[in-house]
Amino acid sequence: MTTDYSVLIDDETWAFIERTNSFYQPDAVDLSVARQREIYNTMCQAFFAGYPKEVSSADEFINSGNHKIPIRVYQKHGVDPDAICLYFHGGGFVVGGLESHDDVCAELCDGTGYRVISTDYRLAPEHLHPSAFRDCLAAFEHVASSHEQPIVLCGDSAGANLAAAVSHHVRRHDRAPIGQVLVYPALGGSTEQGSYITHADAPMLSTRDTRYYVELRGGGFNWSTDPRFAPLNDTDFSGLPDTIAISAECDPVSDDGRHYCDKILAAGGKAIWNSEPGLVHGYLRARHSVERARASFRRIVTAVHLLGQKRWPGQL
C-alpha cells in the first residue's frame, strides 16, 4: 500500500521536511552514532528559535548512584508556578539532550507559566535499557521530593515513551503525576501492522528507523514485554494519570498513541488521542514555520497547562 504524501502534506510542511533532510544523507541510520549525533545537533541548532524574553534557565545536576544526571530548569520571571512540567526529550534514545529541545522547553514554560525541568538522560548504545528509564525515574523522584507543586510529565517521541514508562512505574507514588502529555509517542507497538505499514516510508521517520532504534536501545535483547521499554505492552492500565497523546498523521508510530489511549479508557481512566492531519514526526521544530505545527504546539501547551491545574480539556 502506497500513501500519497503529496496530497496529505502541505507546502509549508514539505519545506520543513526538505530543510531538515538537507542536513542528512539518505539512510542516515547507517552512519555511526557519533556522526548521527553531530548531524542532529547541527540540525537542531539551525532550528533554534531562542527564548521568550520572560524565560530564563539554569543547569543543575541530580546525584544518582555513581553518576550525575544533568537537568535544565526553566522559570518564567515574576510567575509563581502552579505546577512542574518534567520534560523528556526525543531522539530515538540515541541522540538529543538539553540543547536539542532547549527552545521547546523555554516556550512551554512561557506558555504555561510552569517551572519546566528537562532531563539529560543517558543514551544508547553506550547505555542500554533500562539506563534512560532509570535516569528519568531519578529525575521524577528528585522533583517529587524537592517541589510541592503537582507534576505533569511531558515528552516527545522517545521522551514520550519514557514519560509513559515513568507514569506506569510510579502510579501509586504519593506524588504520582497528575497528568501526562505525550507528543508523537513511540510506545512499543507492533511494527507489523497499522500505521507502521501504512506509513512505513513516511518522511522524517520510517518503520525501518523505528526498528533500528529499538535494536540499539535494547542491545539486541527482546524487551518488548517490559513496560519500562514498551509501555503499550503493559498488562495494567489502571491508575494512570490523565493522559493526552498527540500524534502526527504521517508517522509510523501514530497508532501507538491511539492504542495507548484506548487501553487507558478501557481501564476506566481519562485519555484523549489527537491525530494532527498532514504532520510528520519531529514537527515540534516546525512550530514557527508551519501553521499546522504552530496550532498543534498551542494544543500541547494548553494540554500541559490544563492538566497542571487538574482540569480536563474534554477535547483539543
C-alpha positions as CSV (number, residue, x, y, z in Angstrom):
1,M,0.0,0.0,0.0
2,T,1.4,3.4,-1.1
3,T,0.5,6.5,0.8
4,D,0.2,9.7,-1.3
5,Y,2.1,12.2,0.8
6,S,1.8,14.8,-2.0
7,V,-1.9,15.0,-1.0
8,L,-1.6,14.7,2.8
9,I,1.3,17.1,3.3
10,D,1.1,20.8,2.6
11,D,3.7,23.0,1.0
12,E,4.8,24.5,4.4
13,T,5.4,21.1,5.8
14,W,7.3,19.9,2.7
15,A,9.6,23.0,3.1
16,F,10.3,21.9,6.7
17,I,11.0,18.3,5.6
18,E,13.3,19.5,2.9
19,R,15.2,21.8,5.2
20,T,15.6,19.0,7.8
21,N,16.7,16.5,5.2
22,S,19.3,18.9,3.9
23,F,21.4,18.1,6.9
24,Y,21.2,14.3,6.3
25,Q,22.2,11.9,3.6
26,P,19.8,9.0,2.6
27,D,19.7,6.2,5.2
28,A,21.3,8.3,7.9
29,V,20.7,5.4,10.4
30,D,23.6,3.7,8.6
31,L,26.0,6.3,9.8
32,S,28.0,5.9,13.0
33,V,26.2,7.0,16.2
34,A,28.8,9.7,16.7
35,R,28.1,11.1,13.2
36,Q,24.3,10.9,13.8
37,R,24.6,12.9,16.9
38,E,26.8,15.5,15.2
39,I,24.3,16.0,12.4
40,Y,21.3,16.0,14.7
41,N,22.9,18.7,17.0
42,T,23.7,20.8,14.0
43,M,20.2,20.5,12.6
44,C,18.6,21.3,16.0
45,Q,20.8,24.4,16.3
46,A,19.7,25.6,12.9
47,F,16.1,25.5,14.0
48,F,16.8,27.1,17.4
49,A,14.2,29.9,18.0
50,G,15.7,31.4,21.1
51,Y,14.0,32.1,24.5
52,P,10.9,34.1,25.1
53,K,12.0,37.3,26.9
54,E,10.5,36.4,30.2
55,V,12.1,33.0,30.5
56,S,15.5,32.0,31.8
57,S,17.1,28.7,32.6
58,A,19.7,27.2,34.9
59,D,21.6,23.9,34.8
60,E,21.8,21.6,37.7
61,F,22.7,18.0,38.5
62,I,21.0,15.1,40.2
63,N,23.1,12.6,42.0
64,S,22.0,9.1,41.0
65,G,24.2,6.3,42.2
66,N,27.6,6.6,40.6
67,H,26.7,9.2,38.1
68,K,25.2,12.7,37.8
69,I,22.2,13.5,35.7
70,P,22.2,16.9,34.1
71,I,18.9,18.8,34.2
72,R,17.9,22.3,33.0
73,V,15.3,24.3,35.0
74,Y,13.2,26.9,33.2
75,Q,11.4,29.7,35.0
76,K,9.2,32.5,33.9
77,H,10.1,35.8,35.5
78,G,7.6,37.1,38.0
79,V,5.5,34.0,38.0
80,D,4.9,31.7,40.9
81,P,4.4,28.3,39.1
82,D,1.3,26.3,39.9
83,A,2.8,23.1,38.6
84,I,6.0,21.4,37.5
85,C,6.4,20.1,34.0
86,L,9.0,17.4,33.8
87,Y,10.1,17.1,30.2
88,F,11.9,14.2,28.5
89,H,13.4,14.9,25.0
90,G,13.1,12.8,21.9
91,G,15.8,11.4,19.7
92,G,15.3,7.7,19.4
93,F,17.1,7.1,22.8
94,V,20.3,7.7,20.8
95,V,20.6,11.4,20.0
96,G,19.4,14.7,21.7
97,G,19.9,16.3,25.0
98,L,19.4,19.6,26.9
99,E,20.3,21.6,23.8
100,S,18.2,19.8,21.2
101,H,14.9,20.8,22.9
102,D,16.1,23.9,24.7
103,D,13.8,26.4,23.0
104,V,10.8,24.0,23.1
105,C,11.1,23.8,26.8
106,A,11.5,27.5,27.2
107,E,8.4,28.2,25.1
108,L,6.5,25.5,27.1
109,C,7.5,27.4,30.3
110,D,6.4,30.7,28.8
111,G,3.0,29.4,27.6
112,T,2.1,27.6,30.9
113,G,3.9,29.7,33.5
114,Y,5.1,26.4,35.0
115,R,8.6,25.5,36.0
116,V,9.8,23.2,33.3
117,I,12.6,20.7,34.1
118,S,14.4,19.0,31.2
119,T,16.3,15.8,31.8
120,D,19.6,14.8,30.0
121,Y,19.2,11.0,30.4
122,R,21.9,8.6,29.3
123,L,21.8,7.5,25.6
124,A,22.2,4.2,23.8
125,P,24.2,2.3,22.7
126,E,26.7,3.3,25.4
127,H,24.0,2.9,28.0
128,L,21.4,0.2,27.2
129,H,17.9,-0.1,28.6
130,P,17.0,0.4,31.3
131,S,19.6,3.2,31.8
132,A,17.5,6.0,30.2
133,F,14.4,4.9,32.2
134,R,16.3,4.9,35.4
135,D,17.6,8.4,34.9
136,C,14.1,9.7,34.1
137,L,12.8,7.9,37.2
138,A,15.5,9.5,39.3
139,A,14.5,12.9,37.8
140,F,10.9,12.3,38.8
141,E,12.0,11.3,42.4
142,H,14.1,14.4,42.6
143,V,11.3,16.7,41.5
144,A,8.8,14.9,43.8
145,S,11.0,15.3,46.8
146,S,12.1,18.9,46.1
147,H,8.9,20.6,44.8
148,E,5.5,20.7,46.4
149,Q,3.6,21.6,43.2
150,P,1.8,18.9,41.2
151,I,3.8,17.2,38.4
152,V,2.9,16.9,34.8
153,L,5.1,14.6,32.6
154,C,5.7,15.6,29.0
155,G,7.9,14.2,26.2
156,D,8.1,13.8,22.5
157,S,8.9,10.6,20.6
158,A,11.4,8.6,22.7
159,G,10.8,11.1,25.5
160,A,7.1,10.3,25.4
161,N,7.9,6.6,25.8
162,L,10.0,7.5,28.9
163,A,7.2,9.7,30.3
164,A,4.7,6.9,30.0
165,A,7.1,4.4,31.4
166,V,7.7,6.6,34.5
167,S,3.9,7.1,34.9
168,H,3.3,3.4,34.9
169,H,6.1,2.8,37.4
170,V,5.1,5.5,39.9
171,R,1.3,5.4,39.6
172,R,0.9,4.6,43.3
173,H,3.5,7.0,44.5
174,D,2.4,9.7,47.0
175,R,3.4,12.3,44.4
176,A,2.4,10.5,41.3
177,P,2.0,12.7,38.2
178,I,-1.5,14.2,37.8
179,G,-1.1,14.3,34.0
180,Q,1.0,13.3,31.1
181,V,1.2,14.8,27.6
182,L,2.8,12.5,25.0
183,V,3.8,14.1,21.7
184,Y,4.1,11.7,18.7
185,P,4.8,8.9,21.2
186,A,6.7,5.7,20.3
187,L,5.4,3.3,22.9
188,G,6.4,-0.1,21.6
189,G,3.6,-1.0,19.1
190,S,4.0,-3.9,16.7
191,T,5.8,-2.8,13.5
192,E,3.9,-5.4,11.5
193,Q,0.6,-3.7,11.4
194,G,-1.4,-0.5,11.3
195,S,0.4,2.8,10.9
196,Y,3.8,1.0,10.8
197,I,2.7,-0.5,7.5
198,T,0.6,2.4,6.1
199,H,3.4,5.0,6.9
200,A,6.4,2.6,6.7
201,D,8.2,5.1,4.4
202,A,6.9,8.4,5.8
203,P,9.1,11.4,5.6
204,M,11.2,12.2,8.7
205,L,10.8,8.7,10.3
206,S,10.4,5.3,8.7
207,T,9.4,1.9,10.2
208,R,13.0,0.8,9.4
209,D,14.2,3.7,11.6
210,T,12.0,2.6,14.5
211,R,13.3,-0.9,14.3
212,Y,16.9,0.4,14.3
213,Y,16.3,2.5,17.5
214,V,14.6,-0.4,19.3
215,E,17.5,-2.7,18.4
216,L,20.1,-0.2,19.5
217,R,18.4,0.7,22.8
218,G,17.8,-2.9,23.7
219,G,21.2,-4.2,22.8
220,G,19.6,-6.9,20.7
221,F,17.6,-8.3,23.6
222,N,13.8,-8.6,23.3
223,W,12.5,-6.2,25.9
224,S,9.0,-6.0,24.3
225,T,7.2,-7.3,27.4
226,D,8.9,-4.9,29.8
227,P,6.6,-1.8,30.3
228,R,9.7,0.3,31.1
229,F,10.7,-0.3,27.5
230,A,7.3,-0.6,25.8
231,P,4.6,1.0,27.9
232,L,1.9,0.0,25.4
233,N,2.6,-3.7,26.3
234,D,1.9,-3.3,30.0
235,T,-0.8,-5.6,31.3
236,D,-2.3,-3.0,33.7
237,F,-3.5,0.4,32.5
238,S,-5.4,1.3,35.7
239,G,-4.4,4.2,38.0
240,L,-2.6,6.1,35.3
241,P,-2.6,9.9,35.2
242,D,-4.9,11.9,32.9
243,T,-3.3,11.4,29.5
244,I,-3.3,13.4,26.3
245,A,-1.4,11.8,23.3
246,I,-0.9,13.9,20.2
247,S,0.3,12.1,17.2
248,A,1.3,13.1,13.7
249,E,-0.8,11.6,10.9
250,C,2.1,10.8,8.6
251,D,4.1,8.9,11.1
252,P,4.7,5.1,11.5
253,V,4.2,5.4,15.3
254,S,0.9,7.2,15.0
255,D,-1.2,4.2,16.1
256,D,0.9,3.8,19.3
257,G,-0.8,7.0,20.8
258,R,-4.2,5.8,19.7
259,H,-3.9,2.3,21.1
260,Y,-2.4,3.6,24.3
261,C,-5.3,6.0,25.0
262,D,-7.8,3.2,24.1
263,K,-6.2,1.0,26.8
264,I,-6.4,3.7,29.4
265,L,-10.1,4.4,28.6
266,A,-10.8,0.6,28.8
267,A,-9.3,0.6,32.2
268,G,-11.5,3.4,33.4
269,G,-9.0,6.3,33.1
270,K,-9.1,9.6,31.2
271,A,-7.4,9.9,27.9
272,I,-7.6,11.8,24.6
273,W,-5.8,10.9,21.4
274,N,-5.4,13.7,18.9
275,S,-4.1,13.0,15.3
276,E,-2.6,16.0,13.6
277,P,-3.5,15.9,9.9
278,G,-0.7,16.2,7.5
279,L,2.1,16.5,10.1
280,V,5.2,14.3,10.4
281,H,7.4,13.0,13.1
282,G,9.5,15.7,14.7
283,Y,7.2,18.6,13.8
284,L,7.9,20.5,17.0
285,R,10.8,22.1,15.2
286,A,8.4,23.3,12.6
287,R,6.2,25.3,15.1
288,H,7.5,28.6,13.8
289,S,7.3,27.9,10.1
290,V,4.3,25.6,9.6
291,E,0.8,26.7,10.6
292,R,-0.3,23.2,11.3
293,A,2.6,22.6,13.7
294,R,2.1,26.0,15.3
295,A,-1.5,25.2,16.1
296,S,-0.5,21.7,17.4
297,F,2.1,23.3,19.7
298,R,-0.6,25.6,21.1
299,R,-2.7,22.5,21.8
300,I,0.3,20.8,23.5
301,V,0.9,23.9,25.7
302,T,-2.8,24.1,26.6
303,A,-2.9,20.4,27.5
304,V,0.1,20.8,29.9
305,H,-1.4,23.9,31.4
306,L,-4.9,22.4,32.0
307,L,-3.6,19.1,33.4
308,G,-1.3,21.0,35.8
309,Q,-4.4,22.8,37.1
310,K,-6.2,19.5,37.5
311,R,-8.6,20.5,34.7
312,W,-9.7,18.2,31.9
313,P,-9.9,19.7,28.4
314,G,-12.6,17.4,27.1
315,Q,-11.2,17.9,23.6
316,L,-8.3,19.6,21.9
